[in-house]
Amino acid sequence: MHNILYKIKEVGSEARARFEQNSHIREILLRRPELTQLVSEQARAQTQLRPLYEEYVTSVSTADMAVSLPIASLCLALCRIEHPKRILDLGSGFSSFIFRMHATELGGCEVYSADDSAEWLHKTRDYLITKQMPATNLYEWPLPKDTDKFDFIFHDLGSRHVRADTLKEVYGLANPGAFIVLDDSHKIGYAARAQAFLSSINNRYYSLRRYTFDPKARFDPKLYAVLVVKK
């Protein structure tokens, strides 16, 4: 039994490595030259978000449950560069706050948040109200069937198994050219299934490890995300 479990883990680790190594961010930087601003914009966002994040993981959630600060700041930086008009935040929490903060700054931007936990969605609503952010467009997953498509999606819904199970549906909610950020793409099992789905539809994906890897993270030093640009 030990050998079988080790083999499963080994195969999963190999899939995770392929998911990272075969997805080079350099390619998207050539196609979308505005993304050369990403490093500086992420640094600016991280400085702005740090005190808010530290408060959030102390008073509302915990660092092992909340989106990481590097990924939160990356999402904010991508939105500031790309100016999406419709944002979908899957897995409510601190991300729900940063996307609404961006929408307030930009104007003319709609943000929808969905969660598979009614209890957590309630906590998010309370947090947004406390921070004087709009507490509208909050839904239990799935979204209403007549929901229009989105220009930016952050996929952090539920467990890694839920994310893998819903990836096809989430992909279908994106407009052509939309950015989809897949959180926790380092996790064994999720990486293999996400890679298999994206390969089956011949859609490129790009590792964001250089922007989201956090070697100081207490809970998971391998943390990183993957960017999908819908065909």
N, C-alpha and C positions, 0 to 999 in steps of 0.2 A: 504493500500500500504506500509506504514511504517513497519508493522509487517511482510509482505512478504519479503521486502528487508532485514530486520533484520535476518529473518530465513535463507535466502540465504547466508548472510554473516556468520551466525553461522555455517551452514553446511560446508562452505568453510574453516572456521577456524579449524573445527574438522578434515577435510581432510588434511590440512596443518600440524596439530599436529601429525596425524598418519604417515604422510610422514617422519617426523623427528624422532618420537619415535620408529618406527618399523625398523629403519635402523641404526644399530649400527656399528660404525667404528672399534670397537674392533675385530669384526669378520675378517675384511680384514687385520688388523694388524697381526693376527695369520696366515693367509694364505700367506701374503706377508711381511715377517719379515723385509725386507729392508725399509719398510715404517716407522719403528720406528725412522728413521732419520728425519722424516717429520718436527717435531717441530723445531729442530735446523736449518734445511735447509730453512724452511720458514722464520725464524728470520733473517738468513743471507741474503736471497733474499729481505726481506722487507727493511733492512738497505740499501742495494745497490740500490733499486728502489725508495725509498722515494723522494730524490731530483728530480729525473726524473719525477716521478708521479706528484709532486707538480707543476712542470713547465708545465706539460701536461694539468692539469685541470685549469691552469691559462691562458695559451696562445692558447690552441687548443680546449679543451672541458671544461666541468664543472663536478664537483664531483657528481652531481645527474644524469649525463648521462654516464660518463665513468665507466668502471669496477672499483670496489673498490680496494684499495691498498692491503688489506688482501687476496682477491681472486686472484689478479695478482701475488702476491708473492707466494701464494699456488701453482698456475699453474707452475710457474718457478721452484719451489722446486720439484714438482712431476716430471717434465721433467728431472731435474738434477739427480733424483734418478732412474727413470725408463729408461732413454735414448731412447725415441721413435725415430724411423727413419723417420716417416711421421706424421706431425702434421696438423690438420685442425682447423682453427680459424674462428668461425662463429660469425659475428658481429665485423667488423673491428674497429681498434682504438689503444689504448695503448696495448692491448693484442697482436696485430699484431707486435708491436715493441718487446715485451718481448720474444715472441716465436722466432723471427728472431735473437735476441741477443743470445738466447740459441743455436740456430742452428750454429751461427758463432763461439761460444765457443766450441761446440761439434765437428762440422765437420761431413759430411755425413748424414745430416738431412735436409729433405725438409719440407717447411712450405707453406701451402696454406691458404689464407684468402678470405672469401666471405661475402658479405653484400647485404641486400635487398635495400640499398640506394646508388645510383650511386654518389650522391653528397658527401656522407660520405666516400665512397671508394676513391674518389678523394682527400679528405682531408687526409686520411690515407696514400695514395701514397706520397703526399707532405711531410708529417711528417717523413716517413721512409727515404726519400731522404735527408731531413734536418739532420737526425741522422746518415746518411751514412750507412743505412741498405738496403739490397736488396729489391727493390720495384717490384718484380716479383711475379707471381702466385697470382694476385689479381683479383677476379671475382665478377661479380654480381650474386647473387643466382638465379637459381640453378647452381651447378657445371656442367662442361661438362660431358656427359654421360659415356665417356670412362675413367673417373678419377679412379685411383687405390685407394684401401682402406687405412685407416689410423690407426695408433697405439695410437694416443691421439687426442681427440676432445674436444674443448671448445665451448659449445653451448650457445651463447649469441645473437642469431640472432633476430633483430627486437623487436617487442613487445612480451609480454608473450603469446599472442594468436598465433602469428607467430611461436614461439618456440614450443608451444603445437601442432600446425598443422603440423610442419615439423619433429617432434621427431622421428616418425617411419622411415622416409627417412634418417635422420641423423644417427640413429642406424644402418641402413643398410650400411652406409659408413665406419663402424668400422670393423677392423679385430677382430677375436676371441681373447679375453684377453685384448683388447684395453681399455684404460681408457676414459670415457666420463664424463666431468664435466658439470653439468647443473646449470647455474647461476640463481640467483633470485628464488630459489626453495621455498622460503617462501611465494611467492605471491599466494593469493587466486585464485582459478581457474586453474592456471598452475600446482600447486602441485597436485590437484585432478586428472587432466588429465594425468600427468606424472606417477603418482602412478598407475593409472588404466592401462596404456599401459605396464609398466614394470611388473605389476602383471599378465597381460594377457599372456605374453611370459615367465613368471616364471624366470625373471632375477633379481637378488638381486641388491640392491642399498644401499648406505651408506651415512649417514649424515656427512657433513663436517662443521657443525655449530661451533664446538669447535675451528676450525681453521679460520673461516671466519666471525663469529658474531662480529659486531662492535657496541658496545653500545654508542659510541661517534659520530656515523654517524649523520650528520645534517638531512639527507633526508630520511633515513629508518633504524632505529636501529635494525630491525629484519633480516637484510640481511644475508643470508647464501646460501651455495651451496650443491649439492648432487653429489656423485661420483657413477657412474655406471661402472662396469667391465663387458664387454660383454662376454656372455657365449661362 
